[in-house]
Amino acid sequence: MDLLEKKIRENKSILDKLDMSLVDQAENKSLLDRKRVVEDKLNKLNEIYKGLGR
């Protein structure tokens, strides 16, 4: 019975780590999406400033 309980605990630990990994991946995707939006806005502003300088 002890071996079975140990295996169950190990598997639960692995599943918890996978869940955290999925959460981290979702957060990273969200950050990357926000970064892209900011970069797009900066590029548009740069184009406007270049247009004003001419």
N, C-alpha and C positions, 0 to 999 in steps of 0.2 A: 504493500500500500504506500509506503514511503517513496518508493521509486516513481510510482504513478503520480503522486502529489508533486514530486520534484519536477517531473516532465510537464505537468500542467502549469506549474509556476513559470518554468522556462518558456513555454509557449506563450503564456500571457505576457511575459516580459518582451518577447519578440514582437507580439502584436502591438503592444504599447509603443515600442520603438517605431514600428511601421506607421502607426497613427501619427506620431509626432513628426515623422519624416514627411508625411502627406500634408500636415499643417504647415511645415516649413516650406514645402514646395509651393503651396498656395500663397503664402506670404511673399515668397520670392517673385512669383508671377505678378502679384499685385504691385510690388515695388518696381518691377521692370516695366509694367504698363504705365505707371505714373512717370517713370523716367522718360519713356518715349513721348508722353504727352508734353512734358516740360521741354524736351529737346525740340519737338515740333514747334512749340510756341517761341522758343529762342531763335530757331531758324527763321520763322516768319518775322520776328522783330528785326533780326539782322538784315533781312531783305528790305524791310521798310526803311531802316536807317541808311542802307546803301542807296536806295531810291531817293532819299531826301538829300544825300550828299552830292548827287549829280546835278 
